[in-house]
């Protein structure tokens, strides 16, 4: 199970970064499209790429939420972070700092001594 957890978690991190990069490409394409040149090529290229990565990120959120046992709230926040530009990276870093992307189970703690 640890091997699956590690692979899915790593894929999630890659997808979060790739989704944010595709947002940058799409935003640049939109700037060119609606700017003075009026060229739609950037949107035609980055639109489908971003759409595919959006779906991949969403599916990986669901997979990681299951193997890492995320709460429903954390899962919904992770999914919502696919909408604003670059929020997937912010969520990934937040989740990593809180141990939500650990690739090995946390060690059991010894109970505190009584007395």
N, C-alpha and C positions, 0 to 999 in steps of 0.2 A: 504493500500500500504506500510506503514511503516513496518508492520510485515513481508511482503515478502522481502522488502529491507534488514531488519535485518537478516533474515534467510539465504538469498542468500549470503550476505556479510560475515557472520560467516562461512558458508560452504566454501567460497572462501579462507578465511584465513587458515582454516584447510587443504584444498587441497594444498595450497601453501607450507605449512610446510611439509605435508605428501609427496608431490612430491620431495622436497629437501631431505628428509630422505630416500626415495626410491633411489634417485641418489647415496647417500652414500652407501647404500647396494649394488647397482649395481656396483659401482666403486670398492668396496671391493671384490665382486664376480669376477670382471674382473681381479683384481690383483692376486687373487688366481688361476684363470684359466690360465693366461699367465705367472704366476710365476713358480718357481720350482715344486710345487706339481702338477700343471696341472689338478686341479679338477674343473669340470664345474658346480657343484651343485649350487654354489652361483648365477651364471648367470641364471641357469634354474629356480631358485626361484625368484630372484629379477627382472629379465627381464620382465616377464609378469606383475608383481606388478607395476613396474615402468611404463610400457606401459599403463596400465589401469589408473594409477594416472595422467599420462601425458594427456590423453584424458579427464579425469574428470576436470583437471585444465583448459584445453582449453575451455571446455563447460562453466565452471563457470566464466571464464574471460568474455565470451560473455554475460552471464546472468548479471553479476555485471556491466559490461560496459553499459548495457541497463538501469538497474534500477538506477544506479548512474550517468547516462548521461555523461560517459567519452567521451573524444574526440577520433577521429579515431587514432590519433598518440599514445595516452596513451594505447588504446586497442591493437594496433599492438606491442607496446613495451612490454606490459604484456604477449602477446602470445609468442613473441620472447624470453622472459625470461624463458620459459619452456625448452629451448634448452641447455644453459650452466648450468653446475651443480651449484646448490644452488642459482641461480639468482631469483627464485620465492620468496624466503624470502627477498632478497634485494628489489625487486619490491614491495612486500607487505608492508614493512616498509616505503619505499619511499612514496607510495600511502597513507598510514595512516597519515604520517606527513603532507601531503598536503590536508588532509580532503577528500580524494577521497573514503574513506571507512566509511564515517559517516553513522550511522544507523538511525539518525534522520535528517530531513532537517535543513539546516542552518537557523537561525532566520533572519528575515528581518531587515535591518539596517534603522535607521531613517536618512533622508537626513540631510546633514550638514546645519547649519543655514547660511543664506545669510545675509551679511551686517556687 
